[in-house]
Amino acid sequence: MIQFDYAQAEPSGGGWEVYVGLRFQDEPDELYVARVRLSADGAVLAADLLFNGMDCRYEWRPGERDAVLQYVKEQHPELLP
């Protein structure tokens, strides 16, 4: 399970980068950041997990990536169709 903290959207190269602060249930004291890259029309180009600004090269577990995208859609409905 993921607990979300914030979602901050920034324009980037004609699209958007959305940074989502999150915590995993098994590591509640660690704050991770999911970086979601979106095209101008809302297509998801990438979803990476960062820790202390470094790419974790994380393999999303089933449902995790979808949960992040759903949170982005709830926080910034104008960015995702």
C-alpha positions as CSV (number, residue, x, y, z in Angstrom):
1,M,0.0,0.0,0.0
2,I,1.2,3.5,-0.8
3,Q,0.5,6.7,1.2
4,F,0.6,9.8,-0.9
5,D,1.9,13.2,0.4
6,Y,1.7,15.7,-2.5
7,A,1.7,16.1,-6.2
8,Q,3.5,19.0,-7.8
9,A,3.2,19.6,-11.6
10,E,5.8,21.5,-13.6
11,P,5.9,22.3,-17.4
12,S,8.6,20.5,-19.2
13,G,9.5,20.4,-22.9
14,G,5.9,21.0,-24.1
15,G,4.6,18.4,-21.6
16,W,4.6,18.0,-17.9
17,E,6.6,16.5,-15.1
18,V,4.6,15.6,-12.0
19,Y,6.4,14.9,-8.8
20,V,4.5,12.8,-6.3
21,G,5.7,12.4,-2.7
22,L,4.9,8.9,-1.3
23,R,5.6,6.4,1.4
24,F,5.5,2.6,1.1
25,Q,3.8,0.7,3.9
26,D,6.9,-1.4,4.6
27,E,9.1,1.8,4.8
28,P,6.9,4.4,6.5
29,D,9.8,6.6,7.5
30,E,11.2,7.0,4.0
31,L,9.8,9.6,1.6
32,Y,10.1,8.6,-2.0
33,V,9.2,10.7,-5.1
34,A,7.6,9.3,-8.2
35,R,8.4,11.4,-11.3
36,V,5.7,11.1,-13.9
37,R,6.4,12.5,-17.3
38,L,3.4,13.4,-19.4
39,S,3.1,14.6,-23.0
40,A,1.1,17.7,-23.8
41,D,-2.0,15.5,-24.6
42,G,-1.7,13.6,-21.3
43,A,0.0,10.4,-22.5
44,V,2.2,8.9,-19.8
45,L,5.8,8.8,-21.2
46,A,7.5,7.5,-18.0
47,A,7.0,6.9,-14.3
48,D,10.2,6.6,-12.3
49,L,10.8,6.3,-8.6
50,L,13.4,8.6,-7.0
51,F,15.0,8.6,-3.5
52,N,17.1,11.6,-2.5
53,G,17.0,12.8,-6.1
54,M,18.5,9.5,-7.5
55,D,16.6,7.1,-9.8
56,C,15.9,3.9,-7.9
57,R,15.4,1.9,-11.2
58,Y,12.4,0.5,-9.3
59,E,10.2,-2.2,-10.9
60,W,6.7,-1.1,-10.0
61,R,4.7,-3.9,-8.3
62,P,1.3,-4.7,-9.7
63,G,-1.1,-1.8,-9.0
64,E,1.5,0.6,-7.7
65,R,2.1,2.6,-10.9
66,D,-1.7,2.7,-11.5
67,A,-2.2,4.0,-8.0
68,V,0.4,6.8,-8.6
69,L,-1.3,7.7,-11.9
70,Q,-4.8,7.8,-10.2
71,Y,-3.4,10.1,-7.5
72,V,-2.0,12.4,-10.2
73,K,-5.4,12.4,-12.0
74,E,-7.2,13.3,-8.7
75,Q,-4.7,16.1,-7.9
76,H,-4.3,17.5,-11.4
77,P,-7.3,16.4,-13.5
78,E,-6.4,18.8,-16.2
79,L,-3.2,16.9,-17.0
80,L,-4.6,13.3,-17.5
81,P,-7.6,12.5,-19.7
